[in-house]
Amino acid sequence: MNVNHLLVALVAALVFIVGGTWLYTSISNEQHRAKLAAAHAAMQDHSPVYTTVQIKMQGQGREITLKGVFESVDAEHCFNEQQKSSSLMGNYQQRCNSELSCQSVKLSSCSTFVEANYKDMLNKKPAPTRYVHLQNAQNPKERGVLVFWGLNSSEADDFCTHMTKQRVPEYIEMACI
């Protein structure tokens, strides 16, 4: 599989993960509740909480990084999203391990910190490269960006346009910025 096909498959997977995790479910295990309580204590100011997914690939003499940054309304929702997506991420890690061009798949923990450039992208501000902005129409405070680092302008435009034409759950709004 060439790098372009792998990128499209992984981006589609990220969009699927985001769509699936933006549906709220209750927390069921005690260990997770304890972790959540500790996070709530640390995040009392009700700041948005962020999580990131990063996929690095090597191909055609360059490194390409796909980074997804997702904003949740609070720590509880963020931890719930991560719990729901952990098995899917494991599947994509296995897929990455079997692809020669894929170097790594990483999922961050929930945090109140996100780099300023990604915060700007979450607010639909222009960036040095094209990116996909996602927003949950049912809860506009849940939003994300998919950024393609290492692509030239034409490739970034193509991927952005291609991704916004993909079938996603109807409540996810996508736009190329």
C-alpha positions in Angstrom: 0.0 0.0 0.0 1.5 3.4 -0.9 1.6 6.3 1.5 -1.3 8.1 0.0 -3.6 5.1 0.4 -2.4 4.6 3.9 -3.0 8.2 4.8 -6.5 8.1 3.4 -7.3 5.0 5.4 -5.9 6.3 8.6 -7.6 9.7 8.3 -10.9 7.9 7.6 -10.3 5.9 10.7 -9.7 9.0 12.8 -12.9 10.6 11.5 -14.7 7.3 12.4 -13.1 7.3 15.9 -14.1 10.9 16.5 -17.7 10.3 15.3 -18.0 7.3 17.5 -16.6 8.9 20.6 -18.6 12.0 20.4 -21.6 10.0 21.6 -21.7 10.1 25.4 -21.8 6.9 27.4 -21.6 6.5 31.2 -18.4 5.4 32.9 -18.6 1.9 34.2 -15.5 0.8 36.1 -14.3 2.0 39.5 -10.7 2.5 38.5 -11.8 4.8 35.7 -14.1 6.7 38.1 -11.1 7.3 40.5 -9.0 8.6 37.6 -11.8 10.8 36.5 -12.3 12.2 40.0 -8.6 13.1 40.3 -8.7 14.8 36.9 -11.8 16.7 37.8 -10.1 18.0 40.9 -7.2 19.2 38.8 -9.5 20.8 36.2 -11.9 22.6 38.4 -11.9 25.7 36.2 -14.1 23.9 33.5 -11.5 24.5 30.8 -11.8 22.6 27.6 -9.9 19.3 27.6 -7.8 18.1 24.7 -6.6 14.8 23.4 -4.4 14.2 20.3 -3.8 11.3 17.9 -0.6 11.3 15.9 0.4 9.0 13.0 3.9 9.2 11.5 4.7 7.7 8.2 7.8 7.5 6.0 7.4 7.4 2.3 8.6 8.8 -0.9 11.8 10.2 0.8 10.0 12.2 3.5 8.2 11.9 6.8 4.5 12.7 6.9 2.7 13.3 10.1 -1.1 13.3 10.5 -2.2 14.9 13.8 -5.7 15.0 15.1 -6.4 17.4 18.0 -9.8 17.0 19.6 -11.5 19.3 22.1 -14.0 18.0 24.7 -16.1 20.1 27.0 -14.7 18.6 30.2 -12.5 15.9 31.6 -15.2 13.3 32.0 -16.2 13.5 28.4 -12.6 13.3 27.3 -11.8 10.3 29.4 -15.0 8.6 28.2 -13.9 9.2 24.5 -10.5 7.7 25.2 -12.0 4.7 26.9 -14.4 4.1 23.9 -11.6 4.5 21.3 -8.9 2.5 22.9 -9.7 -0.8 21.2 -10.0 1.0 17.8 -6.6 2.6 18.4 -5.2 -0.8 19.2 -6.4 -2.1 15.9 -4.8 0.8 14.0 -1.6 0.4 15.9 -1.5 -3.3 14.7 -2.3 -2.1 11.2 0.6 0.5 11.5 2.9 -2.3 12.7 2.2 -4.3 9.5 2.8 -1.4 7.1 6.4 -0.6 6.2 5.7 3.1 5.7 3.9 3.6 9.1 6.3 4.5 12.0 4.0 5.1 14.9 0.5 5.7 16.2 0.1 7.7 19.4 -2.9 8.7 21.5 -2.3 11.4 24.2 -3.9 11.5 27.6 -6.6 14.1 28.3 -5.1 17.5 29.1 -6.1 21.1 29.5 -3.1 22.2 27.4 -2.9 22.3 23.7 -0.3 24.2 21.6 -1.4 27.6 20.4 -1.3 26.8 16.7 -3.9 23.9 17.3 -6.1 26.1 19.4 -6.1 28.6 16.5 -7.0 25.8 14.1 -9.9 24.7 16.4 -11.1 28.3 16.0 -10.9 28.0 12.2 -8.0 30.3 11.8 -5.6 29.9 8.8 -2.5 27.8 9.2 0.7 27.1 7.2 -1.0 24.0 5.7 -4.6 23.0 4.8 -6.5 21.1 7.5 -9.8 19.5 8.1 -12.0 21.1 10.9 -14.6 18.9 12.5 -17.4 19.9 14.7 -20.2 18.0 16.4 -23.4 19.7 15.3 -25.2 18.3 18.3 -22.7 19.8 20.7 -20.6 22.6 19.0 -18.1 22.7 21.9 -16.9 19.3 20.7 -14.6 20.0 17.8 -11.4 18.8 16.2 -8.8 19.3 13.5 -6.9 16.9 11.3 -3.6 18.3 10.1 -1.3 16.9 7.4 2.3 17.9 8.2 4.9 17.1 5.5 2.6 17.3 2.4 3.1 19.9 -0.3 0.3 22.4 -0.9 -1.3 20.5 -3.7 -1.3 17.2 -1.7 -2.7 18.9 1.4 -5.5 20.5 -0.8 -6.3 17.1 -2.3 -6.4 15.2 1.0 -8.5 18.0 2.6 -11.0 18.0 -0.2 -11.1 14.2 -0.4 -11.8 13.9 3.4 -14.6 16.4 3.4 -16.4 14.3 0.8 -16.2 11.1 2.9 -19.3 9.7 4.5 -19.3 10.6 8.1 -22.1 10.6 10.7 -24.6 13.3 9.8 -23.9 15.2 13.0 -20.3 15.8 12.2 -19.6 19.0 10.2 -16.4 19.0 8.2 -14.7 21.9 6.4 -11.3 22.5 4.7 -9.5 25.5 6.2 
